[in-house]
Amino acid sequence: MSKNLYIFLIAFLGLTAASGIWNSIINLQVGAEIYKLDSYVAWFSVLNITAFIGSILLLKYYYHHNYRFVFFTGIIAVMANLGYITVFYTILSSGGLRSYYMPALVLDLCAVILYSASLIFSNTRKRYWLKLVGICGLVTGLVLVSAIIGHLYPKDVRINSILGKLVQWSPMAWCVVNLLFILNFLGEIRTLKTKNANVPRQRPLESILGLAAVIAFVFTIAIGTLLVNQSYTQLFWRKNNAEQAQQLVKLAGGARTFVDREGDSLHYLLIKPQGYDQQKKYPLVVCLPYGGYEAGAAELLSTGICRSTYPAFIFVPYCPEGEGWGGIPGVPSLDSLVYETISALAEPGIDVKRRYVTGVSRGAYGTWQFICTRPDMFAAAMPVSGGGDPKLASKIVNIPIWAFHGAKDRNVPVSGSRDMIAAIKKAGGHPEYTEYPEEAHNIWDKVSETPGLWNWLFAQKRE
């Protein structure tokens, strides 16, 4: 290999490492919300195209130095990684192929483990930095596979949280791997200079790589800056939502706790109607949060003109990290505990024939779950950006439903709502459905301003 090819290899590996660090820092601050940012698909594409070019140059390096075993395991690793990237990109862009995510990830990690082992036990082990690359990659791959296996089986939320953090920090290890590669190539460049190696230059290839390096650098900076700006906006809204949730806690007079016969507990808020009169009957609106006490419907109905226009009890169960309300595979559900809590509410004036349930995203999955498993409990439902099990549609044909979804939702596929609505209609029901052709996941503001929405909800009553 010529000196220039070494330089390009170092440049692409360095850019990949820097992008990975950038991505990890944002991920640690924003968490899983990073995947919902509008710029993330473009960022993911640029990051992985850059990494792919670096991988191809690495394969050329192995072939040139006659590291045949590492060359072939490297090809396997690159192909497996392409498969994983394709699946993940499809999930990000359209929400499809979700069932293939875990197999693709495990296959990718197994290929990495094989590739890393070849760096340790083949003739590349004579090069100190390459052997360290193999050790670092092998340890990281084994740890991640163990974390995935551990995440699939234990039901302990704390263990799942620790494993999740471990996976979240793992990209930093791959950045270290790239830095170790760079140290190896820097040493080899010095050797080339010392020996004055007469290596033939490949001008067309070098010109293409030079142009690609410039484009990759420009796009990385531009899209990376956009990602940072959107991340700060996300953090601002997260802080704002947390403050709104605290206002709900204050308005409710603090959180309450329900404990069932088995000793399982549920924290919840119960906000009484404005001008509460024990002699009157009021509806109960169950607002399922997507996390903590963060529920947009509860915030809207418990403050401002809505509170006086639509007097109601507002019930908000607490959603711990890593848990949910049902309907999401692999996520522990609190649905049965919520049903018991609602049934045990002793406040005078709760109209059991006018209990409504609504939620956004995770809360919307729960909304579908609640009416499908306890259709006797609710008079109406309003799921926003969620999904359910179409096989259960026949159970809810008599429940008034108004569902909402954005056609460009990358986080919860729009098919989640479409399939449920179609199944209910096929079973003989007449649900309402509003879809926003140009909107993605965050549609609550539009939904909450829908003309006639709240009049429709509060007009519903079970026979």
Secondary structure as the mmCIF struct_conf table of DSSP 4:
data_model
#
loop_
_struct_conf.conf_type_id
_struct_conf.id
_struct_conf.beg_label_comp_id
_struct_conf.beg_label_asym_id
_struct_conf.beg_label_seq_id
_struct_conf.end_label_comp_id
_struct_conf.end_label_asym_id
_struct_conf.end_label_seq_id
HELX_RH_AL_P HELX_RH_AL_P1 LYS A 3 VAL A 30
HELX_RH_3T_P HELX_RH_3T_P1 GLY A 31 LYS A 36
BEND BEND1 LEU A 37 LEU A 37
TURN_TY1_P TURN_TY1_P1 ASP A 38 SER A 39
HELX_RH_AL_P HELX_RH_AL_P2 TYR A 40 HIS A 64
TURN_TY1_P TURN_TY1_P2 HIS A 65 ASN A 66
HELX_RH_AL_P HELX_RH_AL_P3 ARG A 68 SER A 94
BEND BEND2 GLY A 95 GLY A 95
HELX_RH_3T_P HELX_RH_3T_P2 ARG A 98 TYR A 100
HELX_RH_AL_P HELX_RH_AL_P4 TYR A 101 PHE A 121
BEND BEND3 SER A 122 SER A 122
HELX_RH_3T_P HELX_RH_3T_P3 ASN A 123 LYS A 126
BEND BEND4 ARG A 127 ARG A 127
HELX_RH_AL_P HELX_RH_AL_P5 TYR A 128 LEU A 152
BEND BEND5 TYR A 153 TYR A 153
HELX_RH_AL_P HELX_RH_AL_P6 VAL A 157 LYS A 195
TURN_TY1_P TURN_TY1_P3 ASN A 196 ASN A 196
HELX_LH_PP_P HELX_LH_PP_P1 VAL A 199 ARG A 201
HELX_RH_AL_P HELX_RH_AL_P7 ARG A 203 LEU A 251
TURN_TY1_P TURN_TY1_P4 ALA A 252 GLY A 253
BEND BEND6 GLY A 254 GLY A 254
STRN STRN1 ARG A 256 VAL A 259
TURN_TY1_P TURN_TY1_P5 ARG A 261 GLU A 262
BEND BEND7 GLY A 263 GLY A 263
STRN STRN2 SER A 265 ILE A 271
HELX_LH_PP_P HELX_LH_PP_P2 LYS A 272 PRO A 273
TURN_TY1_P TURN_TY1_P6 GLN A 274 GLY A 275
TURN_TY1_P TURN_TY1_P7 GLN A 278 GLN A 279
BEND BEND8 LYS A 280 LYS A 280
STRN STRN3 TYR A 282 LEU A 288
BEND BEND9 TYR A 290 GLY A 291
STRN STRN4 GLY A 292 GLY A 292
TURN_TY1_P TURN_TY1_P8 TYR A 293 TYR A 293
HELX_RH_AL_P HELX_RH_AL_P8 GLY A 296 LEU A 301
TURN_TY1_P TURN_TY1_P9 SER A 302 SER A 302
BEND BEND10 THR A 303 THR A 303
HELX_RH_AL_P HELX_RH_AL_P9 GLY A 304 THR A 309
BEND BEND11 TYR A 310 TYR A 310
STRN STRN5 PHE A 313 PRO A 317
STRN STRN6 CYS A 319 CYS A 319
TURN_TY1_P TURN_TY1_P10 GLU A 321 GLY A 322
STRN STRN7 GLY A 324 GLY A 324
BEND BEND12 TRP A 325 ILE A 328
TURN_TY1_P TURN_TY1_P11 PRO A 329 GLY A 330
BEND BEND13 VAL A 331 VAL A 331
STRN STRN8 SER A 333 SER A 333
HELX_RH_AL_P HELX_RH_AL_P10 ASP A 335 ALA A 344
TURN_TY1_P TURN_TY1_P12 PRO A 348 GLY A 349
STRN STRN9 ILE A 350 VAL A 360
TURN_TY1_P TURN_TY1_P13 SER A 361 SER A 361
HELX_RH_AL_P HELX_RH_AL_P11 ARG A 362 THR A 373
TURN_TY1_P TURN_TY1_P14 PRO A 375 MET A 377
BEND BEND14 ALA A 379 ALA A 379
STRN STRN10 ALA A 380 VAL A 384
BEND BEND15 SER A 385 SER A 385
HELX_RH_3T_P HELX_RH_3T_P4 PRO A 390 ILE A 396
TURN_TY1_P TURN_TY1_P15 VAL A 397 ASN A 398
BEND BEND16 ILE A 399 ILE A 399
STRN STRN11 ILE A 401 ILE A 401
STRN STRN12 TRP A 402 GLY A 406
TURN_TY1_P TURN_TY1_P16 ALA A 407 LYS A 408
BEND BEND17 ARG A 410 VAL A 412
TURN_TY1_P TURN_TY1_P17 VAL A 414 VAL A 414
HELX_RH_AL_P HELX_RH_AL_P12 SER A 415 LYS A 426
TURN_TY1_P TURN_TY1_P18 ALA A 427 GLY A 428
STRN STRN13 GLU A 432 TYR A 436
TURN_TY1_P TURN_TY1_P19 PRO A 437 GLU A 438
BEND BEND18 HIS A 441 HIS A 441
HELX_RH_AL_P HELX_RH_AL_P13 TRP A 444 SER A 448
TURN_TY1_P TURN_TY1_P20 GLU A 449 GLU A 449
TURN_TY1_P TURN_TY1_P21 PRO A 451 GLY A 452
HELX_RH_AL_P HELX_RH_AL_P14 LEU A 453 ALA A 459
#
